[in-house]
Amino acid sequence: MSEVITPTSRTKLRRSPGRGNFDRATIYRILDEAFVCHVGFTVDNHPFVIPTGYARVGDRLLIHGSSASRMLRALAGEAEVCVTVTLIDGLVLARSAFHHSMNYRSVVILGQATVVNGEREKLRALRAFSEHVVPGRWQEVRRPSKDELKATLILSLPLTEASAKIRTGAPVDDEADYALEVWAGVIPLRLAVGVPVDDPRLKDDVGVPRYVSNYRRD
């Protein structure tokens, strides 16, 4: 597999092309760190953008939900889809209002999704969703029943038309503005993990598993 995803006319960056990145490993790292993607599609000439969870398995992105989902049913019909993922790393405060920005890492994926069929394949996909969010969780929880599997629709989108866009570093002001006595810089942002909270109906003899108490997101 190529280390670079070949740009297409749809993924080639026209604005700030220097921030573009087609390195497969970079794109995969962003996808593996984030939790939520936004799925853009059109039904009956009406545009929709729906946030949802996802997982990456190899060179494919998986999304899932109810078999009754309008979004999933539309995409199962091989509709064109645009999936975006964004991580915010900092607020960039410039000396002028015009040049304020954010440090971010984002991915855009385009293509057509296919349905994941078969009990084994669907279980493998659901395991990927679980492990993407909380590694180690799948080994402890009850597996989905046959009825639950039937009620779940899973789609697979190939990562063959994708690009990343990344901004890092300090604000960029107009040269004359550097003389202004206005604070400028970056406020870093990160996802923080809090203390786990027990379910009120948790059995008294069930302790917090290590993968929960030691949970972190790099």
C-alpha positions in Angstrom: 0.0 0.0 0.0 1.3 3.4 -0.9 2.4 5.7 2.0 0.7 8.6 0.3 -3.0 8.8 -0.7 -3.0 10.2 -4.3 -4.7 13.6 -4.4 -7.7 14.0 -6.7 -9.5 17.0 -8.2 -11.8 16.8 -5.2 -9.2 16.5 -2.4 -6.6 18.9 -3.8 -6.4 21.9 -1.4 -7.0 25.2 -3.1 -7.0 27.4 -0.1 -3.8 27.3 2.1 -2.4 24.3 0.1 0.7 24.4 2.3 -1.4 23.0 5.2 -2.5 20.0 3.1 -1.2 16.5 3.9 -1.8 13.3 2.0 0.5 11.1 4.1 -1.5 8.0 4.9 0.0 7.6 8.4 -0.8 11.2 9.3 -4.4 10.8 8.1 -4.8 7.5 10.1 -3.4 9.1 13.3 -6.0 11.8 13.2 -8.8 9.3 12.6 -7.6 7.1 15.4 -7.5 9.9 17.9 -10.9 11.5 17.3 -14.3 10.2 18.4 -16.8 11.9 16.1 -17.1 12.3 12.4 -19.6 14.4 10.5 -21.3 12.7 7.5 -22.5 14.8 4.7 -24.9 13.5 2.1 -28.0 14.4 0.0 -31.4 12.9 0.0 -34.0 14.1 -2.5 -31.9 17.2 -3.2 -31.8 18.1 0.5 -28.3 18.3 2.1 -27.7 16.8 5.5 -24.7 16.7 7.9 -25.0 14.2 10.7 -22.4 13.7 13.6 -21.8 10.1 14.5 -19.2 7.7 15.9 -16.9 5.7 13.8 -13.9 3.4 13.7 -11.0 2.8 11.4 -10.0 -0.8 10.4 -7.1 -0.8 8.0 -7.8 1.3 5.0 -11.5 1.6 5.7 -13.7 3.8 7.8 -16.7 2.1 9.5 -19.9 3.9 10.6 -22.9 2.2 12.2 -26.4 2.8 13.6 -30.0 1.7 13.5 -31.1 -0.1 10.4 -33.9 2.5 10.3 -31.5 5.4 10.1 -32.2 7.7 7.1 -28.5 8.5 6.8 -27.4 4.9 6.7 -30.1 3.8 4.4 -29.2 6.6 2.0 -25.5 5.7 2.0 -26.3 2.0 1.7 -27.8 2.9 -1.7 -24.3 4.0 -2.8 -24.9 7.7 -2.5 -21.9 9.9 -2.6 -20.7 10.8 0.9 -18.3 13.4 2.5 -17.0 12.5 5.9 -15.0 15.0 8.0 -13.1 14.7 11.3 -11.6 17.6 13.2 -9.4 17.9 16.2 -8.9 21.4 17.8 -5.4 21.8 19.4 -5.4 25.5 20.2 -6.9 28.9 19.9 -4.7 31.3 18.0 -5.0 34.9 19.2 -3.5 37.5 16.9 -3.0 41.2 17.4 -5.8 41.9 14.9 -9.3 40.4 14.9 -8.9 39.5 11.3 -5.9 37.1 11.9 -7.4 35.1 14.8 -7.4 31.4 14.0 -7.2 27.9 15.5 -4.6 25.2 15.4 -6.3 22.1 14.2 -5.9 18.7 12.4 -8.7 17.6 10.1 -9.5 14.9 7.6 -11.9 14.9 4.7 -13.0 11.6 3.1 -15.0 11.2 -0.1 -16.5 8.2 -1.8 -19.2 5.6 -1.7 -19.9 3.3 1.3 -20.8 -0.4 1.1 -22.8 -2.5 3.6 -21.0 -4.8 5.9 -22.9 -8.2 5.8 -22.5 -11.4 7.7 -22.6 -12.0 11.5 -18.9 -12.5 11.8 -18.1 -9.4 9.8 -20.6 -7.3 11.7 -19.3 -8.5 15.1 -15.7 -7.7 14.0 -16.9 -4.2 13.1 -18.7 -3.6 16.3 -15.6 -4.8 18.2 -13.6 -2.2 16.3 -16.1 0.6 17.4 -15.9 -0.5 21.0 -12.1 -0.7 21.0 -11.7 2.6 19.3 -13.5 4.4 22.1 -12.4 2.3 25.1 -9.7 -0.3 24.4 -10.2 -3.5 26.5 -14.0 -3.0 26.9 -15.1 -5.6 24.3 -13.6 -8.4 26.4 -15.9 -7.7 29.3 -19.3 -6.7 27.9 -22.1 -8.9 26.6 -21.9 -9.5 22.9 -24.7 -8.2 20.6 -27.6 -10.6 20.2 -28.9 -11.8 16.8 -31.8 -9.4 17.1 -29.4 -6.5 17.9 -27.2 -7.4 15.0 -30.3 -7.4 12.7 -31.2 -3.9 14.0 -27.8 -2.6 13.3 -26.6 -1.3 9.9 -22.8 -1.0 9.4 -21.2 0.7 6.4 -17.6 0.6 5.2 -16.0 3.6 3.4 -12.7 3.1 1.6 -9.9 5.5 2.5 -8.8 6.0 -1.1 -9.9 9.6 -1.6 -8.9 11.5 1.5 -6.8 14.4 2.6 -5.7 16.1 5.9 -5.4 19.8 6.6 -3.3 20.9 9.6 -2.5 24.3 11.2 0.2 24.6 13.8 2.2 27.4 15.4 1.9 31.1 16.3 -0.4 33.7 14.9 0.6 35.4 11.7 -0.1 39.2 11.9 0.4 42.0 9.4 3.9 43.3 9.9 2.7 46.7 11.1 0.6 45.0 13.8 3.6 43.4 15.6 4.2 46.8 17.2 0.8 46.8 18.9 0.7 46.4 22.6 -1.8 43.6 22.4 -1.1 40.1 23.8 -0.8 37.4 21.1 -0.2 33.7 21.2 -1.8 30.3 21.5 -4.2 28.9 24.1 -3.5 25.1 23.9 -6.5 22.8 24.1 -6.7 19.1 24.9 -9.2 16.5 25.8 -9.2 15.9 29.6 -10.3 12.6 31.3 -12.2 13.0 34.5 -12.8 10.6 37.4 -15.0 7.6 36.5 -18.5 7.8 38.0 -20.3 4.5 39.0 -23.7 3.7 37.6 -26.1 4.1 40.5 -27.3 0.5 39.8 -23.8 -1.0 39.8 -23.4 -4.1 41.9 -21.5 -3.5 45.1 -18.8 -6.0 44.3 -17.9 -4.7 40.9 -14.8 -2.5 40.9 -13.5 -0.1 38.3 -11.5 -1.9 35.7 -8.0 -0.8 35.0 -8.7 0.2 31.4 -11.2 2.7 32.9 -9.2 4.0 35.8 -6.1 4.4 33.6 -8.0 5.7 30.6 -6.2 8.3 28.5 -6.4 9.7 25.0 -3.2 10.7 23.3 
